[in-house]
Amino acid sequence: MNRQTIKATIYLAVCIAALLLSLPAWGWRLADFLVWKCMIAFKLPIQPVDDYLIVVDKSEHQLTLYQGERVMRTYPVAISRYGKAPRHRYDDFLTPEGEFLIASMQYNSHFGPRQMLLETTAQALADYRAQYGDEAAALLQEWEARHGPLDTIWEVYDYNTAHPGREIWHDILIHGGGSSPDWTLGCIALNDQDILELFALLQRSRHRGIGVPVVIKP
């Protein structure tokens, strides 16, 4: 059974379980949590959806949510406290630029009431290879020979634990905590009420937020 079949089976099972619970809101919250944990356990890749889109404009400090081509909401945001340059290293703590996917929808956060993790592996790996050159190639070849392809954010966590001092950058979140001034370590921060609204709107997506594209512009 391949990873996509496992993912589909798990998602269907937990959604059916949620529908059978006496409190539907809490049931869906449990389903979201179980899907997230199963994705981590089975190292499942994130598949994009096309019904919603987030665009973050770093220069304008603005996040725009689209449903199809329609603008649904626009929110002010804070970015990295270290400036507007794009992220390329584990330790530069800048906000990245590029196209990513939402990997998880999390109800608990150290920064406000909700957070969403971005799948950044492809871009982070390219930066890692550029930074460490032949050393990175050797480390990654050794890892993949033992563990298989390093192609999801869940595997990045395991890899970084095994390679202190040679970590791949990760953990870019959309979270709360306030939209001004710039204060994050690379994440995108909204006001708490805005992150609650955004989170709820994204749960209308086909996979309840997971797989929604996030484009971060200079």
N, CA, C and O of each residue as an XYZ file, in Angstrom:
872
protein
N       0.852     -1.192      0.000
C       0.000      0.000      0.000
C       0.890      1.245      0.000
O       1.733      1.403      0.883
N       0.707      2.133     -0.989
C       1.552      3.310     -1.057
C       1.064      4.393     -0.090
O       0.003      4.273      0.522
N       1.877      5.461      0.030
C       1.576      6.479      1.032
C       0.271      7.211      0.745
O      -0.445      7.579      1.677
N      -0.049      7.427     -0.522
C      -1.283      8.142     -0.850
C      -2.511      7.307     -0.513
O      -3.524      7.843     -0.063
N      -2.425      5.996     -0.730
C      -3.539      5.123     -0.364
C      -3.728      5.107      1.144
O      -4.855      5.158      1.635
N      -2.627      5.037      1.876
C      -2.709      5.088      3.340
C      -3.351      6.390      3.784
O      -4.232      6.397      4.644
N      -2.905      7.494      3.193
C      -3.444      8.801      3.571
C      -4.946      8.867      3.334
O      -5.701      9.297      4.205
N      -5.373      8.440      2.156
C      -6.797      8.507      1.834
C      -7.618      7.632      2.771
O      -8.700      8.028      3.203
N      -7.114      6.458      3.084
C      -7.818      5.538      3.976
C      -7.944      6.119      5.382
O      -9.009      6.068      5.998
N      -6.841      6.668      5.874
C      -6.856      7.258      7.212
C      -7.815      8.436      7.263
O      -8.614      8.555      8.191
N      -7.735      9.296      6.277
C      -8.581     10.486      6.287
C     -10.062     10.104      6.241
O     -10.875     10.686      6.959
N     -10.408      9.146      5.413
C     -11.793      8.700      5.331
C     -12.241      8.111      6.660
O     -13.349      8.397      7.114
N     -11.403      7.295      7.294
C     -11.771      6.655      8.553
C     -12.021      7.673      9.664
O     -13.015      7.583     10.386
N     -11.112      8.644      9.796
C     -11.282      9.597     10.894
C     -12.454     10.541     10.623
O     -13.120     10.978     11.562
N     -12.710     10.856      9.372
C     -13.857     11.717      9.065
C     -15.173     11.005      9.360
O     -16.107     11.614      9.882
N     -15.247      9.715      9.027
C     -16.447      8.950      9.358
C     -16.620      8.875     10.867
O     -17.729      9.016     11.380
N     -15.507      8.650     11.580
C     -15.576      8.605     13.042
C     -16.071      9.924     13.601
O     -16.879      9.945     14.530
N     -15.592     11.028     13.040
C     -16.009     12.342     13.524
C     -17.505     12.563     13.323
O     -18.180     13.123     14.187
N     -18.016     12.120     12.180
C     -19.433     12.308     11.896
C     -20.320     11.508     12.843
O     -21.483     11.853     13.053
N     -19.771     10.446     13.409
C     -20.544      9.611     14.313
C     -20.536     10.117     15.754
O     -21.299      9.629     16.587
N     -19.681     11.089     16.050
C     -19.600     11.597     17.419
C     -20.788     12.498     17.729
O     -21.371     13.104     16.830
N     -21.142     12.581     19.011
C     -22.327     13.341     19.406
C     -22.122     14.840     19.309
O     -23.102     15.573     19.174
N     -20.882     15.332     19.372
C     -20.601     16.760     19.261
C     -19.820     16.994     17.968
O     -18.600     16.832     17.954
N     -20.505     17.374     16.874
C     -19.831     17.468     15.577
C     -18.617     18.385     15.571
O     -17.599     18.032     14.976
N     -18.686     19.550     16.211
C     -17.543     20.472     16.194
C     -16.323     19.832     16.835
O     -15.218     19.886     16.294
N     -16.538     19.226     17.997
C     -15.433     18.544     18.677
C     -15.000     17.306     17.902
O     -13.826     16.937     17.918
N     -15.948     16.668     17.226
C     -15.602     15.509     16.420
C     -14.657     15.873     15.279
O     -13.687     15.160     15.023
N     -14.937     16.975     14.598
C     -14.062     17.400     13.509
C     -12.717     17.856     14.036
O     -11.687     17.664     13.390
N     -12.731     18.459     15.207
C     -11.440     18.853     15.796
C     -10.584     17.622     16.090
O      -9.375     17.629     15.857
N     -11.213     16.574     16.599
C     -10.506     15.321     16.837
C     -10.015     14.724     15.515
O      -8.892     14.227     15.427
N     -10.875     14.778     14.483
C     -10.487     14.242     13.180
C      -9.266     14.969     12.635
O      -8.343     14.338     12.118
N      -9.258     16.297     12.748
C      -8.109     17.074     12.277
C      -6.835     16.661     13.004
O      -5.775     16.520     12.395
N      -6.955     16.470     14.310
C      -5.793     16.078     15.110
C      -5.283     14.702     14.691
O      -4.076     14.503     14.557
N      -6.194     13.752     14.485
C      -5.791     12.403     14.115
C      -5.161     12.357     12.728
O      -4.191     11.632     12.504
N      -5.714     13.133     11.796
C      -5.122     13.199     10.463
C      -3.692     13.717     10.545
O      -2.790     13.164      9.916
N      -3.489     14.773     11.317
C      -2.151     15.354     11.496
C      -1.177     14.319     12.067
O      -0.065     14.160     11.563
N      -1.606     13.615     13.124
C      -0.720     12.633     13.751
C      -0.431     11.447     12.819
O       0.679     10.914     12.818
N      -1.411     11.043     12.042
C      -1.181      9.951     11.105
C      -0.237     10.373      9.988
O       0.585      9.575      9.536
N      -0.346     11.600      9.545
C       0.553     12.096      8.506
C       1.992     12.099      9.007
O       2.914     11.763      8.263
N       2.184     12.481     10.271
C       3.527     12.455     10.856
C       4.019     11.013     10.969
O       5.149     10.710     10.589
N       3.172     10.130     11.489
C       3.582      8.747     11.723
C       3.961      8.032     10.432
O       4.922      7.264     10.405
N       3.198      8.288      9.349
C       3.448      7.599      8.081
C       4.266      8.449      7.111
O       4.498      8.041      5.972
N       4.710      9.643      7.562
C       5.537     10.529      6.727
C       4.854     10.806      5.386
O       5.478     10.694      4.331
N       3.584     11.165      5.433
C       2.805     11.344      4.209
C       3.065     12.708      3.578
O       3.102     13.715      4.285
N       3.244     12.755      2.263
C       3.433     14.039      1.585
C       2.132     14.827      1.511
O       1.040     14.264      1.590
N       2.270     16.132      1.359
C       1.119     17.023      1.267
C       0.718     17.165     -0.191
O       1.560     17.452     -1.041
N      -0.553     16.967     -0.485
C      -1.061     17.118     -1.835
C      -1.796     18.445     -1.969
O      -2.626     18.773     -1.122
N      -1.508     19.219     -3.022
C      -2.143     20.539     -3.153
C      -3.621     20.449     -3.481
O      -4.070     19.505     -4.132
N      -4.369     21.435     -3.026
C      -5.756     21.629     -3.439
C      -5.824     22.940     -4.220
O      -4.897     23.748     -4.160
N      -6.907     23.150     -4.944
C      -6.980     24.344     -5.792
C      -8.203     25.208     -5.510
O      -8.535     26.094     -6.296
N      -8.875     24.950     -4.385
C     -10.073     25.736     -4.109
C      -9.778     27.032     -3.343
O     -10.533     27.999     -3.443
N      -8.682     27.047     -2.581
C      -8.270     28.240     -1.846
C      -6.801     28.525     -2.129
O      -6.045     27.644     -2.537
N      -6.419     29.774     -1.901
C      -5.039     30.204     -2.099
C      -4.744     31.345     -1.127
O      -5.572     32.231     -0.916
N      -3.534     31.305     -0.534
C      -3.054     32.397      0.307
C      -1.877     33.056     -0.393
O      -0.968     32.374     -0.867
N      -1.893     34.380     -0.458
C      -0.765     35.143     -0.973
C      -0.309     36.103      0.120
O      -1.093     36.905      0.627
N       0.974     36.009      0.475
C       1.567     36.904      1.467
C       2.509     37.857      0.751
O       3.430     37.424      0.059
N       2.282     39.149      0.915
C       3.146     40.179      0.354
C       3.979     40.756      1.501
O       3.465     41.497      2.339
N       5.269     40.410      1.529
C       6.124     40.834      2.638
C       6.293     42.350      2.666
O       6.271     42.952      3.739
N       6.460     42.964      1.516
C       6.675     44.416      1.472
C       5.459     45.179      1.964
O       5.578     46.210      2.627
N       4.286     44.655      1.629
C       3.045     45.317      2.033
C       2.554     44.850      3.405
O       1.585     45.394      3.934
N       3.219     43.846      3.981
C       2.784     43.278      5.260
C       1.305     42.897      5.191
O       0.486     43.321      6.007
N       0.999     42.082      4.185
C      -0.402     41.770      3.914
C      -0.556     40.318      3.498
O       0.229     39.802      2.702
N      -1.577     39.662      4.044
C      -1.966     38.309      3.649
C      -3.349     38.380      3.017
O      -4.279     38.941      3.595
N      -3.475     37.806      1.822
C      -4.752     37.794      1.118
C      -5.200     36.352      0.918
O      -4.431     35.515      0.446
N      -6.429     36.073      1.271
C      -7.028     34.752      1.079
C      -7.963     34.804     -0.127
O      -8.853     35.650     -0.208
N      -7.735     33.871     -1.070
C      -8.582     33.749     -2.251
C      -9.373     32.454     -2.192
O      -8.872     31.426     -1.736
N     -10.602     32.514     -2.656
C     -11.372     31.319     -2.975
C     -11.574     31.338     -4.475
O     -12.338     32.153     -4.994
N     -10.890     30.441     -5.178
C     -10.827     30.572     -6.623
C     -10.121     31.872     -6.968
O      -9.003     32.113     -6.514
N     -10.760     32.701     -7.759
C     -10.185     34.002     -8.115
C     -10.753     35.133     -7.262
O     -10.391     36.294     -7.456
N     -11.627     34.813     -6.333
C     -12.292     35.838     -5.520
C     -11.509     36.111     -4.244
O     -11.141     35.186     -3.520
N     -11.258     37.386     -3.975
C     -10.620     37.769     -2.717
C     -11.646     37.633     -1.593
O     -12.701     38.266     -1.621
N     -11.322     36.803     -0.613
C     -12.227     36.624      0.516
C     -11.892     37.559      1.674
O     -12.777     38.212      2.228
N     -10.597     37.620      2.040
C     -10.181     38.446      3.168
C      -8.763     38.948      2.918
O      -7.984     38.333      2.189
N      -8.455     40.065      3.532
C      -7.098     40.600      3.553
C      -6.763     40.966      4.991
O      -7.553     41.610      5.681
N      -5.567     40.543      5.437
C      -5.166     40.764      6.821
C      -3.772     41.387      6.886
O      -2.923     41.074      6.052
N      -3.522     42.261      7.859
C      -2.153     42.729      8.096
C      -1.335     41.634      8.769
O      -1.868     40.848      9.552
N      -0.034     41.585      8.461
C       0.834     40.560      9.033
C       2.178     41.150      9.443
O       2.613     42.184      8.936
N       2.813     40.460     10.372
C       4.207     40.711     10.720
C       5.059     39.593     10.143
O       4.603     38.459      9.996
N       6.317     39.933      9.814
C       7.259     38.932      9.314
C       8.494     38.935     10.221
O       8.432     39.374     11.370
N       9.609     38.443      9.693
C      10.820     38.311     10.495
C      11.316     39.645     11.046
O      11.287     40.667     10.359
N      11.762     39.615     12.278
C      12.357     40.797     12.905
C      13.705     41.161     12.283
O      14.230     42.245     12.533
N      14.264     40.261     11.476
C      15.598     40.474     10.922
C      15.581     41.050      9.514
O      16.624     41.122      8.865
N      14.414     41.461      9.034
C      14.353     42.129      7.742
C      13.531     41.380      6.715
O      12.903     40.365      7.014
N      13.547     41.906      5.480
C      12.674     41.405      4.419
C      13.386     40.499      3.420
O      12.760     40.038      2.466
N      14.669     40.234      3.610
C      15.381     39.337      2.687
C      14.798     37.929      2.793
O      14.226     37.580      3.825
N      14.933     37.112      1.740
C      14.387     35.746      1.782
C      15.268     34.803      2.579
O      16.484     34.983      2.650
N      14.660     33.818      3.166
C      15.386     32.826      3.952
C      16.169     31.873      3.060
O      15.685     31.439      2.014
N      17.411     31.551      3.498
C      18.220     30.568      2.789
C      18.975     29.639      3.728
O      19.546     28.647      3.277
N      18.992     29.934      5.013
C      19.777     29.152      5.963
C      18.934     28.830      7.191
O      17.954     29.511      7.494
N      19.344     27.770      7.890
C      18.669     27.385      9.126
C      18.714     28.503     10.162
O      17.750     28.715     10.898
N      19.850     29.223     10.215
C      20.074     30.168     11.305
C      19.923     31.634     10.909
O      20.356     32.512     11.654
N      19.308     31.926      9.731
C      19.148     33.347      9.404
C      17.814     33.915      9.896
O      17.658     35.131     10.003
N      16.852     33.033     10.195
C      15.579     33.415     10.814
C      14.805     34.448      9.993
O      14.088     35.281     10.548
N      14.954     34.386      8.682
C      14.216     35.265      7.785
C      12.948     34.569      7.293
O      12.837     33.345      7.365
N      12.011     35.340      6.803
C      10.786     34.786      6.233
C      11.054     34.366      4.789
O      11.502     35.187      3.988
N      10.791     33.110      4.440
C      11.115     32.641      3.085
C      10.196     33.253      2.040
O       9.168     33.852      2.356
N      10.595     33.084      0.794
C       9.769     33.466     -0.348
C       9.644     32.258     -1.256
O      10.573     31.458     -1.373
N       8.491     32.130     -1.899
C       8.274     30.991     -2.779
C       6.868     30.461     -2.652
O       5.984     31.133     -2.120
N       6.663     29.247     -3.144
C       5.357     28.594     -3.123
C       5.420     27.374     -2.221
O       6.268     26.499     -2.394
N       4.519     27.330     -1.266
C       4.502     26.273     -0.261
C       3.075     25.738     -0.124
O       2.155     26.234     -0.774
N       2.900     24.724      0.725
C       1.582     24.172      1.008
C       1.369     24.130      2.514
O       2.324     23.978      3.275
N       0.132     24.264      2.941
C      -0.181     24.073      4.354
C      -0.094     22.586      4.671
O      -0.762     21.761      4.047
N       0.750     22.256      5.666
C       0.981     20.857      6.028
C       0.132     20.413      7.203
O      -0.193     19.231      7.310
N      -0.237     21.333      8.090
C      -1.065     20.956      9.233
C      -1.819     22.163      9.747
O      -1.366     23.303      9.644
N      -2.983     21.879     10.304
C      -3.858     22.894     10.918
C      -3.895     22.582     12.407
O      -4.470     21.575     12.818
N      -3.282     23.443     13.217
C      -3.090     23.136     14.625
C      -3.865     24.110     15.509
O      -3.788     25.327     15.339
N      -4.614     23.543     16.458
C      -5.466     24.351     17.335
C      -4.701     24.974     18.487
O      -5.202     25.908     19.114
N      -3.510     24.492     18.785
C      -2.713     25.026     19.882
C      -1.430     25.630     19.338
O      -0.819     25.094     18.413
N      -1.029     26.756     19.926
C       0.165     27.446     19.472
C       0.746     28.249     20.624
O       0.015     28.684     21.514
N       2.058     28.446     20.609
C       2.699     29.349     21.568
C       2.494     30.808     21.162
O       2.783     31.720     21.937
N       1.996     31.022     19.948
C       1.859     32.372     19.407
C       0.409     32.594     18.978
O       0.094     32.537     17.789
N      -0.454     32.843     19.926
C      -1.851     33.054     19.597
C      -2.658     31.769     19.631
O      -2.160     30.731     20.065
N      -3.916     31.834     19.171
C      -4.837     30.707     19.363
C      -4.770     29.594     18.310
O      -5.313     28.514     18.544
N      -4.131     29.818     17.174
C      -4.074     28.808     16.113
C      -2.749     28.947     15.370
O      -2.087     29.982     15.444
N      -2.372     27.880     14.648
C      -1.230     27.984     13.750
C      -1.347     26.979     12.621
O      -2.021     25.956     12.742
N      -0.675     27.293     11.516
C      -0.633     26.435     10.343
C       0.822     26.254      9.944
O       1.537     27.238      9.752
N       1.271     25.014      9.815
C       2.640     24.701      9.416
C       2.726     24.641      7.900
O       1.841     24.091      7.244
N       3.803     25.211      7.339
C       4.011     25.160      5.898
C       4.988     24.053      5.537
O       5.984     23.838      6.228
N       4.694     23.355      4.448
C       5.593     22.355      3.871
C       6.634     23.105      3.034
O       6.319     23.626      1.964
N       7.857     23.153      3.521
C       8.920     23.939      2.899
C      10.086     23.072      2.420
O      11.135     23.606      2.060
N       9.928     21.765      2.408
C      11.054     20.859      2.247
C      11.818     21.053      0.948
O      13.047     21.109      0.971
N      11.136     21.156     -0.180
C      11.829     21.231     -1.472
C      12.755     22.438     -1.532
O      13.920     22.314     -1.911
N      12.243     23.595     -1.163
C      13.071     24.801     -1.217
C      14.179     24.766     -0.179
O      15.307     25.173     -0.456
N      13.861     24.278      1.021
C      14.868     24.213      2.081
C      15.997     23.257      1.702
O      17.159     23.529      2.004
N      15.674     22.146      1.046
C      16.707     21.216      0.603
C      17.619     21.842     -0.452
O      18.832     21.632     -0.428
N      17.040     22.606     -1.372
C      17.862     23.289     -2.378
C      18.823     24.264     -1.712
O      19.990     24.348     -2.095
N      18.338     25.000     -0.717
C      19.204     25.920      0.017
C      20.275     25.164      0.800
O      21.417     25.615      0.896
N      19.907     24.021      1.354
C      20.840     23.199      2.124
C      21.986     22.703      1.236
O      23.151     22.752      1.631
N      21.649     22.230      0.046
C      22.676     21.754     -0.875
C      23.587     22.891     -1.321
O      24.796     22.710     -1.468
N      22.990     24.075     -1.537
C      23.800     25.222     -1.937
C      24.734     25.666     -0.812
O      25.863     26.085     -1.067
N      24.268     25.573      0.410
C      25.061     26.020      1.549
C      26.217     25.080      1.855
O      27.338     25.533      2.089
N      25.955     23.767      1.858
C      26.951     22.797      2.321
C      27.596     21.977      1.209
O      28.523     21.209      1.467
N      27.120     22.131     -0.017
C      27.770     21.508     -1.158
C      27.928     19.998     -1.052
O      26.963     19.278     -0.797
N      29.152     19.527     -1.248
C      29.432     18.083     -1.249
C      29.104     17.443      0.096
O      28.678     16.289      0.147
N      29.299     18.178      1.172
C      28.969     17.628      2.494
C      27.479     17.328      2.586
O      27.086     16.274      3.085
N      26.642     18.258      2.104
C      25.197     18.034      2.108
C      24.831     16.832      1.256
O      24.000     16.011      1.645
N      25.463     16.735      0.081
C      25.157     15.610     -0.812
C      25.467     14.288     -0.134
O      24.695     13.336     -0.245
N      26.587     14.221      0.565
C      26.973     12.981      1.238
C      26.036     12.661      2.391
O      25.626     11.513      2.564
N      25.699     13.669      3.175
C      24.803     13.453      4.315
C      23.423     12.996      3.851
O      22.839     12.080      4.430
N      22.910     13.636      2.808
C      21.584     13.280      2.316
C      21.584     11.904      1.659
O      20.627     11.144      1.807
N      22.651     11.582      0.937
C      22.731     10.256      0.319
C      22.748      9.166      1.377
O      22.080      8.142      1.237
N      23.510      9.388      2.428
C      23.568      8.412      3.508
C      22.204      8.259      4.173
O      21.765      7.144      4.452
N      21.542      9.373      4.423
C      20.231      9.338      5.075
C      19.211      8.582      4.215
O      18.487      7.720      4.712
N      19.165      8.913      2.934
C      18.159      8.312      2.065
C      18.446      6.832      1.806
O      17.523      6.061      1.541
N      19.689      6.437      1.878
C      20.013      5.014      1.742
C      19.429      4.210      2.895
O      19.071      3.045      2.728
N      19.334      4.827      4.050
C      18.810      4.129      5.237
C      17.320      4.327      5.435
O      16.638      3.431      5.932
N      16.796      5.505      5.049
C      15.427      5.869      5.421
C      14.504      6.106      4.225
O      13.298      6.270      4.411
N      15.033      6.129      3.024
C      14.209      6.453      1.877
C      14.228      7.938      1.586
O      14.939      8.688      2.255
N      13.453      8.383      0.589
C      13.492      9.776      0.163
C      13.171     10.754      1.296
O      12.251     10.541      2.085
N      13.949     11.817      1.349
C      13.671     12.892      2.304
C      12.846     13.932      1.555
O      13.396     14.860      0.964
N      11.536     13.774      1.583
C      10.694     14.621      0.744
C       9.484     15.194      1.468
O       8.571     15.711      0.825
N       9.464     15.110      2.795
C       8.372     15.733      3.552
C       8.927     16.454      4.770
O      10.030     16.167      5.236
N       8.152     17.382      5.267
C       8.537     18.130      6.462
C       8.708     17.210      7.662
O       9.516     17.486      8.549
N       7.949     16.117      7.691
C       8.034     15.184      8.820
C       9.405     14.508      8.855
O       9.937     14.254      9.935
N       9.984     14.213      7.684
C      11.314     13.618      7.628
C      12.398     14.640      7.951
O      13.450     14.288      8.485
N      12.141     15.908      7.627
C      13.104     16.957      7.970
C      13.318     17.012      9.483
O      14.446     17.189      9.945
N      12.245     16.862     10.250
C      12.382     16.864     11.714
C      13.318     15.738     12.169
O      14.203     15.957     12.996
N      13.119     14.549     11.631
C      13.964     13.410     12.009
C      15.407     13.643     11.581
O      16.339     13.370     12.338
N      15.584     14.144     10.376
C      16.936     14.404      9.866
C      17.660     15.424     10.753
O      18.824     15.228     11.100
N      16.984     16.491     11.112
C      17.620     17.532     11.922
C      18.006     17.030     13.305
O      19.040     17.417     13.849
N      17.175     16.171     13.868
C      17.510     15.585     15.173
C      18.802     14.785     15.094
O      19.595     14.770     16.036
N      19.007     14.120     13.961
C      20.189     13.285     13.789
C      21.420     14.067     13.332
O      22.526     13.528     13.334
N      21.239     15.341     12.938
C      22.353     16.121     12.396
C      22.426     17.511     13.053
O      22.279     18.523     12.369
N      22.648     17.562     14.351
C      22.780     18.871     15.006
C      23.955     19.649     14.422
O      25.041     19.109     14.209
N      23.706     20.937     14.169
C      24.723     21.763     13.545
C      24.684     21.734     12.026
O      25.374     22.520     11.377
N      23.900     20.853     11.458
C      23.723     20.766     10.004
C      22.235     20.622      9.685
O      21.846     19.766      8.889
N      21.417     21.449     10.298
C      19.972     21.335     10.146
C      19.478     21.985      8.848
O      20.077     22.930      8.334
N      18.385     21.455      8.349
C      17.645     22.026      7.226
C      16.613     22.994      7.802
O      15.940     22.671      8.780
N      16.484     24.193      7.195
C      15.526     25.130      7.775
C      14.092     24.619      7.588
O      13.775     23.944      6.608
N      13.246     24.959      8.550
C      11.890     24.396      8.607
C      11.053     25.245      9.572
O      11.440     26.356      9.932
N       9.920     24.711      9.976
C       9.055     25.335     10.984
C       8.655     26.769     10.642
O       8.727     27.661     11.487
N       8.237     26.979      9.406
C       7.645     28.256      9.028
C       6.136     28.128      9.238
O       5.478     27.267      8.654
N       5.616     28.998     10.076
C       4.214     28.929     10.477
C       3.467     30.192     10.079
O       4.058     31.259      9.912
N       2.175     30.051      9.933
C       1.256     31.193      9.969
C       0.558     31.097     11.316
O      -0.130     30.114     11.591
N       0.729     32.107     12.154
C       0.189     32.024     13.509
C      -0.297     33.387     13.979
O      -0.252     34.362     13.229
N      -0.758     33.450     15.208
C      -1.222     34.698     15.784
C      -0.114     35.412     16.532
O       1.071     35.198     16.278
N      -0.527     36.270     17.463
C       0.443     36.974     18.281
C       0.605     38.438     17.966
O       1.252     39.165     18.719
N       0.018     38.895     16.844
C       0.080     40.317     16.528
C       0.744     40.598     15.194
O       1.683     39.906     14.800
N       0.253     41.615     14.501
C       0.706     41.918     13.140
C       1.687     43.083     13.064
O       2.116     43.438     11.966
N       2.049     43.679     14.173
C       2.982     44.815     14.151
C       3.587     44.995     15.532
O       2.901     44.854     16.544
N       4.905     45.316     15.568
C       5.867     45.433     14.466
C       6.331     44.054     14.027
O       5.861     43.046     14.555
N       7.266     43.997     13.050
C       7.847     42.721     12.664
C       8.606     42.138     13.852
O       9.448     42.803     14.456
N       8.291     40.868     14.181
C       8.843     40.305     15.419
C       9.150     38.817     15.350
O       9.694     38.271     16.310
N       8.825     38.141     14.257
C       8.931     36.681     14.246
C      10.351     36.216     13.917
O      11.227     37.015     13.585
N      10.550     34.899     14.018
C      11.809     34.266     13.620
C      11.652     33.584     12.259
O      12.191     32.501     12.028
N      10.908     34.233     11.369
C      10.696     33.716     10.023
C       9.258     33.387      9.691
O       8.916     33.176      8.527
N       8.411     33.342     10.711
C       7.007     33.013     10.492
C       6.216     34.235     10.038
O       6.748     35.339      9.928
N       4.938     34.008      9.780
C       4.005     35.061      9.396
C       2.977     35.171     10.504
O       2.277     34.203     10.800
N       2.878     36.337     11.118
C       2.027     36.510     12.292
C       0.846     37.428     11.983
O       1.005     38.491     11.383
N      -0.331     36.996     12.404
C      -1.551     37.785     12.291
C      -2.019     38.190     13.678
O      -1.546     37.659     14.683
N      -2.947     39.129     13.727
C      -3.639     39.399     14.976
C      -4.466     38.182     15.366
O      -4.902     37.422     14.501
N      -4.682     37.995     16.653
C      -5.328     36.770     17.126
C      -6.720     36.567     16.537
O      -7.065     35.449     16.154
N      -7.514     37.609     16.460
C      -8.852     37.453     15.887
C      -8.778     37.094     14.409
O      -9.612     36.343     13.902
N      -7.786     37.630     13.730
C      -7.638     37.343     12.301
C      -7.219     35.894     12.060
O      -7.706     35.262     11.123
N      -6.326     35.360     12.889
C      -5.902     33.973     12.677
C      -7.055     33.013     12.964
O      -7.168     31.974     12.315
N      -7.908     33.350     13.925
C      -9.084     32.522     14.183
C     -10.020     32.511     12.975
O     -10.537     31.460     12.595
N     -10.235     33.680     12.376
C     -11.120     33.761     11.217
C     -10.500     33.039     10.022
O     -11.179     32.269      9.343
N      -9.222     33.281      9.764
C      -8.550     32.625      8.649
C      -8.583     31.114      8.799
O      -8.867     30.403      7.835
N      -8.301     30.622      9.976
C      -8.302     29.179     10.252
C      -9.671     28.584      9.933
O      -9.772     27.547      9.279
N     -10.713     29.247     10.400
C     -12.071     28.747     10.166
C     -12.426     28.764      8.682
O     -13.061     27.831      8.192
N     -12.033     29.796      7.971
C     -12.314     29.863      6.535
C     -11.581     28.755      5.778
O     -12.146     28.140      4.873
N     -10.344     28.505      6.142
C      -9.574     27.464      5.456
C     -10.142     26.068      5.699
O      -9.941     25.167      4.885
N     -10.837     25.888      6.797
C     -11.435     24.576      7.066
C     -12.597     24.264      6.126
O     -13.109     23.145      6.126
N     -13.015     25.245      5.327
C     -14.013     24.991      4.300
C     -13.380     24.365      3.056
O     -14.086     23.891      2.166
N     -12.057     24.366      3.001
C     -11.352     23.798      1.860
C     -11.572     22.290      1.792
O     -12.052     21.681      2.748
N     -11.222     21.704      0.672
C     -11.493     20.291      0.402
C     -10.904     19.379      1.471
O     -11.539     18.399      1.861
N      -9.708     19.684      1.946
C      -9.067     18.880      2.993
C      -8.911     19.674      4.279
O      -7.962     19.482      5.039
N      -9.873     20.579      4.505
C      -9.941     21.338      5.770
C      -8.644     22.118      6.027
O      -8.175     22.205      7.162
N      -8.086     22.669      4.978
C      -6.913     23.526      5.090
C      -5.637     22.889      4.599
O      -4.778     23.580      4.051
N      -5.488     21.592      4.780
C      -4.264     20.914      4.367
C      -4.160     20.920      2.842
O      -5.107     20.578      2.133
N      -2.980     21.320      2.359
C      -2.748     21.363      0.924
C      -3.063     22.683      0.261
O      -2.842     22.837     -0.940
N      -3.585     23.658      1.027
C      -3.848     24.980      0.445
C      -2.504     25.633      0.088
O      -1.623     25.706      0.945
N      -2.326     26.104     -1.135
C      -1.068     26.760     -1.521
C      -0.896     28.100     -0.801
O      -1.853     28.843     -0.584
N       0.344     28.376     -0.444
C       0.722     29.652      0.174
C       1.872     30.232     -0.643
O       2.959     29.655     -0.687
N       1.638     31.361     -1.283
C       2.660     32.043     -2.066
C       3.165     33.227     -1.240
O       2.391     34.107     -0.864
N       4.466     33.239     -0.963
C       5.070     34.342     -0.214
C       5.927     35.155     -1.168
O       6.897     34.652     -1.733
N       5.555     36.428     -1.343
C       6.197     37.318     -2.300
C       7.102     38.311     -1.571
O       6.886     38.594     -0.393
N       8.127     38.848     -2.273
C       9.016     39.847     -1.653
C       8.252     41.072     -1.161
O       8.854     41.998     -0.617
